[in-house]
Amino acid sequence: MKIERQNKILELIKNNDIETQSELLEKLNAAGFTATQATVSRDIKEMRLIKIPSSKGEYKYAADTVSEEEQQAHSYLFSTAVTSIDYSHGLVVIKTNVGMAQAVCAALDSKNRAGVMGTIAGDDTIFVATRSDSASAGLVSDLKKLMSSKIRNEK
């Protein structure tokens, strides 16, 4: 049932501009799937759905289209080039090895993360402007996982 529900979610977000979990839940229920808000929330997290700008200027759910090879390359890049990540309010600061900030920033920009307003990269520092403290915290958490992925993969 979970696989069928998640496949339906992918179909729904592909064919509709769905902006909220409650809207997704309504469309799932209308399609004959019984689910709760918590279930939809877990599905979104497990499926790694992202929010991207819609044609109406709002944000909508979409599947993350980063390939497995790109994901591995990003993991390697973050685990070898990034030295620290921290945030305060709506600003994330990423420190890298000298000369690596542009490459790390390009990889970050390619992910089109919801809540990220823009990035600026220097030689060894990246500033990421986010829409909220929670967006900053989520970004830092995700990037720290990427930083530690090489360590886990080599063990």
C-alpha positions in Angstrom: 0.0 0.0 0.0 2.9 2.4 0.8 4.5 1.9 -2.6 1.2 2.5 -4.4 0.5 5.6 -2.2 4.0 7.0 -2.9 3.6 6.3 -6.6 0.3 8.2 -6.6 2.0 11.1 -4.8 4.5 11.2 -7.6 1.8 11.2 -10.1 -0.2 13.9 -8.3 2.8 16.3 -7.9 3.7 15.7 -11.5 0.3 16.6 -12.8 -0.8 19.3 -10.3 0.8 22.3 -8.6 0.5 21.1 -5.0 1.7 23.7 -2.5 0.8 22.1 0.9 0.7 18.8 2.7 -3.0 19.3 3.3 -3.6 19.8 -0.4 -1.7 16.7 -1.2 -3.7 14.8 1.5 -7.0 16.0 0.0 -5.9 14.8 -3.5 -4.7 11.4 -2.1 -8.0 10.9 -0.3 -10.0 11.9 -3.5 -7.9 9.3 -5.4 -9.0 6.6 -2.9 -6.0 6.5 -0.6 -6.7 6.7 3.1 -3.8 8.6 4.8 -3.2 11.0 7.6 -1.2 14.2 7.7 1.5 12.4 9.6 1.7 9.7 6.9 1.9 12.3 4.1 4.6 14.1 6.0 6.7 10.9 6.4 6.2 10.1 2.7 7.4 13.6 1.7 10.5 13.2 3.8 11.2 9.6 2.8 10.7 10.4 -0.9 12.9 13.5 -0.5 10.4 15.7 -2.2 11.4 19.3 -2.7 9.6 22.5 -3.3 10.3 24.5 -6.5 8.8 27.7 -7.9 5.6 27.1 -9.8 4.4 29.0 -12.9 2.1 31.0 -10.6 5.1 32.3 -8.5 4.2 30.1 -5.6 6.0 26.9 -4.5 5.0 23.4 -5.3 6.1 19.9 -4.5 8.4 18.1 -6.9 10.6 15.0 -7.0 14.3 15.7 -6.5 15.8 15.0 -9.9 19.4 14.7 -8.9 20.8 11.4 -10.3 22.6 8.8 -8.2 25.9 9.8 -9.8 25.3 13.5 -9.0 24.3 12.6 -5.4 27.5 10.6 -5.0 29.6 13.4 -6.5 27.9 16.0 -4.2 28.5 13.7 -1.2 32.2 13.4 -2.1 32.5 17.1 -2.8 30.9 18.1 0.5 32.8 15.5 2.5 36.2 16.5 1.1 35.9 20.2 0.5 33.6 21.5 3.3 35.3 22.2 6.6 32.4 23.7 8.6 28.8 24.7 8.4 26.9 27.0 10.8 23.9 29.3 10.8 22.4 32.3 12.5 18.8 33.3 11.7 18.4 33.3 7.9 22.0 33.0 7.0 24.1 29.8 6.6 27.9 30.1 6.5 29.8 27.3 4.8 33.6 27.2 5.1 35.5 25.2 2.5 39.1 24.4 1.7 40.8 27.3 -0.2 39.5 27.5 -3.8 36.6 25.1 -3.3 33.7 27.5 -2.4 32.7 28.0 -6.1 32.4 24.3 -6.8 30.5 23.6 -3.5 28.2 26.5 -4.2 27.4 25.3 -7.7 26.5 21.9 -6.4 24.3 23.5 -3.7 22.6 25.7 -6.3 21.9 22.7 -8.5 19.6 21.2 -5.8 17.0 24.0 -6.0 16.2 23.8 -2.3 13.0 25.2 -0.9 13.7 28.0 1.5 17.0 29.1 -0.1 16.8 32.6 -1.5 20.3 32.8 -2.9 24.0 32.1 -2.5 27.2 34.0 -2.7 30.6 32.2 -2.9 34.1 33.6 -2.4 37.3 31.6 -2.3 36.7 29.6 0.9 33.3 30.8 2.2 29.7 30.6 1.0 26.8 32.6 2.3 23.4 31.2 1.9 20.4 33.4 2.5 17.3 31.4 3.6 13.7 32.4 4.3 13.6 31.3 7.9 15.5 29.9 10.9 13.9 26.5 10.2 15.1 26.6 6.6 18.6 27.4 7.8 18.5 24.6 10.4 17.2 22.1 7.8 19.9 23.0 5.3 22.7 22.7 7.9 21.4 19.3 8.9 21.2 18.0 5.4 24.7 19.4 4.5 26.3 17.9 7.6 24.9 14.5 6.5 26.6 15.0 3.1 29.8 16.0 4.9 29.9 12.8 6.9 28.7 10.5 4.1 32.2 9.8 2.8 33.4 8.7 6.2 30.4 6.3 6.5 31.0 5.0 2.9 34.7 4.3 3.5 34.2 2.3 6.7 
